Amino acid sequence: MDDITAQYLTKTNNTVSTTSIRRVVKAESYYHRCQGQCKIVVDCDFAHLINEKESKSLAIQIMQAYGASRRSDQPISLVIAGLKPGFLMKALSNISGYPNWLITLTSKSVDEICNSDNTVFLSADSSHSLTEIEASKTYVIGGIVDRNRHKGLFHSKANKLGFKSMRLPIREHINLTGSHILNVHSVFEIFLNYYKYNGNWQQALLNAIPQRKLSKQQIQTTEMV
């Protein structure tokens, strides 16, 4: 019997249903499959800047990201940092099954849980483009919904804390119309796709970014492939 199952049985005085044991085994399998991929942190330290409606939107994005990871053959460990009582925590707790999510939740800030040497803040405002995703790295996504209202905030935070910031290589691989700013779920999907398509950035991006953001030329090119 593995250590995780043994600990679970001990905690419940050996009165565990078959369903509970199965849940523990699935959890262990999921954590095992996360090994070999990078880690992603959603920085919710800005939750006080977003209203209740935006908090619900962010909670749904986090749920979608986690759901996509659970369905993936190469899932990514997800950490929610800077989570404090408020609209966001309430929105998350209202999601069915939330207490059973296999993610890490912490009220600690990113700089408290991450080392600047192996952590990258993802920001569309960065002048440095991401060329590859490294399994040994932790990538941080800003938990900001209306980025136009808080433009440059996440990039400034990275600089202030002494963390490296990089942008996704969107303009190097595909053509978008308008802003290159993506929501939490889309960014997370790009990372999952990067592993799915063996490091092919174009495929990773095209299969995660909403089609409404693609230029007509890009859509035509994609349809021809």
N, C-alpha and C positions, 0 to 999 in steps of 0.2 A: 504493500500500500504506500502511495506517495505521501510526502510530508504534509501537503496542503489538505488532502482528504483526511489524514490522521488528525490534524489539528481541528478540522471542522467537526469530526466525530467527537473529539474530546470536549469541545466547547458545548456541544448539545447533549452530553451525557449518553452518547451512543444511541440516541433515539432519533435517527435521521431517516427520512423517507427516501425511497429510490429516486424520486424526482429531485430531491435536494442533493443527493450524491451526484446525480447526472449533471446538475448545474455546476457543481464544484469541478468536475472533470472537464466540462466544457470551458470553464474559466481558465483552468490550467492550460488547456490546449490553445486557447486564444493568446494568453500571455507568452506561450512558447513560440507561436507563430509571429508575434510582434518582434521577436529577437531577429536581428539582422537588418532591420529597418531603422530609420531615424526616429526621433521623438518629436512630437509637436506640442507646444504649449500655447494655449489661448490666454492672452493677458487681459484679465477682466478688471484691471486696476482703474480703468476709466469708467466703470459702471455708474459712478455718481454723475457722469456727464450725459448719460442717456436717459430718456424718459421711459415710462412704463411700456408704451407701444414698442419702442425700439428694443427694450429689454426682452420682450416676448419674441421679437424677431431674432435677436441674438440667440436666445435659448433654443429656438427652432433650428437655427443654423448649426448649433453645437450638436443637437440631437441628430440632424441629418449627417453631419460629419462622422459621428460615432456609429450610426447605422451603416454608413458606407464602409467604414473600417471593419465592422463585424462581418459584413458580406464578402470582404476581400480575402483572397488567398494569401496576400502579404499585408496584413493589417499594420497600423501604426499606433504606437502608444500615445494616448491623449491625456494631457494634463490641463486642468483648468486652474489657473493661478489668480491670486488677488481677489478671490471670491468672498464677498462680505454680505451681511444681511442687507436686503434691499429689493428693488424690483426684479433684478436678474435672478437672485437666489429663489425668490418666490415663483418666478416664471419657470425655472428649472424644476422646482419641487412639484409643480402642477402637472408635469409631464408623466404619463403613465409609465411605470417601470424604471423611472429615474434612479431610485435607491439601489437598483441592481446593476447599474451600468458599470462596466469594467474600465473605469477611468480613475485618475487621481484628482482629487479635489483638495485645494489648499487655500487658506486665506493669505499665505505668504506671497510676497511679491516675487517677480521673476529674478531680480538680482539676489534674492535670498536663497533661491533653489537652483539657480543655474550659474555655471562658471563662464565668464566672458571669453575664455580661450576656446570653448567648443560650442558656443551659442550664437545664433544668427537671428537678428530681428528682420522680419520680412516687411519691406516698405517700398511702395511705388515711388516714393520720393528719393530713394537712394540712387546714387550715380553708378553704383557697382551692380553688375548683373550676375545672377546665380548661374554657374555653368554646369554644376552637378550637385546631386543631393548625396551627402555623405552620411553613412549609417552611424558614425560616431558623433554626429552633430545633433544639437537640439535647435529646432526652428520655432520662432515665436511669431504668432499672428496676433495683431492688435484687435481686441474685442470692442471695436468701434463700428457702429452701424452707419451713421451719417458722417462719412469721412470728409465730405466737402465742408461741413460745418466745423470740423476739427482738423483741417488740412495741415499736414506736417507735424502733428502732435506726436505720433508714434516714432517718427524718424528723429525728432528732437530728443525724445526720451532715450533712445538708443545711444545717441551722442553724449548725452548728459551722464549716462551710467557707464560709458566706456565700452559698449557692446558694438560689434560689427553689424552693419545693416546692409541688406542686399535686396534687390528687386527680382521678381520672376522674369525670365528672359522672353517676355511676350513679344516685344518689337523685333527681336532677333529671329523669331520663328513663324509668327502669324501676323495678319493685319486686322486690327480692331478699329471700330468707329468710336470716337469719343474717348472716355476715360479708361485707363488701364487698371483702375481700382476695382478689386473683386471682394466679394464677401467671404466670410470665414469658411463656409461650406465649399465654395468653388476652389479656394486655395487648397483646402484639405484634399479635395478630389484630385487636384493636379498632382499632389504628392503621391497619392495612391496610384494614379495612372502612370506616373514616372516609373514605378516598380513594375506595374502591369505590362507596360510597353518597353521594358528593358532599357530605360534611359532615353527613349525617343521623346524629346521635348515637344515636338509638333503634335504628335498623337496625344501626349499627356494634356496639352493645353486645349486642343480642339474638342476632346471628349469630356471636358469639364466646364469650359467657359460657355455661358448661354449664347445660343446662336444669334440672338438679337444684337449682341455686341460685335459680331463678326462683320467685316466689310463684305459687300456684294462680291467683290473679286475673290475674297477668301472663301466664301461659300461656294462659288462656282469652281474654284480650284479644288476644294475638298470633294465636291460631288464627282469630279472627273477622276479622282484617285480610286 
